[in-house]
Amino acid sequence: MQSQAKSPKDRVKSYRSRMRAAGLKPVQIWVPDANSCDFAEECRRQSRIIRNDPLETRDLELLADLADWGHE
């Protein structure tokens, strides 16, 4: 005897139950749309602000050093 296929709603409910049983919880976040023209313009604006900032240069050098850490 074949069992009836689960509906998408039932599959989602089952999946969420398994995840909760594993100690996880669902989290939804909103992030900027990287395809938006506004996003690109805001990136350019912020880049112009920090372009010649000595602290920003120092931070970027630190990040570059950390990226190489352990690969020597």
N, C-alpha and C positions, 0 to 999 in steps of 0.2 A: 504494500500500500504506500503510495507516494504522499509525502507531507506537502501541504500547501505552501507555496513560496511566501516568504514574509514580505509585507509591504515595506516601502522605504521608511515609513514612520516607525514600524516595529524594529527594523534593523538598526536605526539610529538609537532607539530606546535601549536595545540590547547592548549595543556598543558602549553607550554612555554608562550603563550599569556595570559592564566589565571594567571600564576605566576607573569608575568610582571604587569598585571592589579592589582595584590595584593601588588605591590610595591617591588617585589623581582627581583633579577637578577641572572643569572647563573654564577657560578664560578667554574673553574677547577683548581685543584692543583695536583702536583706530590709529592708523599711521598715515603720514602724508602720502599723497598720490605722486609718485616719482615721474609719472607721465604728464603731469599737469604743467602748463606753461608757467603758472604762478610758482610752482615748486622750483623750476629751473631758475627763474628770476630771483627768488629768495636765496638760492644757493650762491648765485653770482653776487648778490648784495652782501651777504655775510662774508664771502671770500674777500671782497674789496675792503671791508672793514678791518679784517685781520691780516691783510697782505704783508704789511711791514711791521707788524707787532713783534718785538723781540721775545716776549714771553711765548707767543704762539710758535715762533721758530724753535725755541728751546723745547717746547712740548712735542713738536713734530719730530725733532731729532731724538728725543727720548723714546717716542713710539717706534721710530725706525730701529733704534738700538734694541728695543724689546723684541721686535719682529725677528731680529737676527739671533736672539738669545737661544743658546742650545744647539745651534746649527754650525758651530765652529769645529 
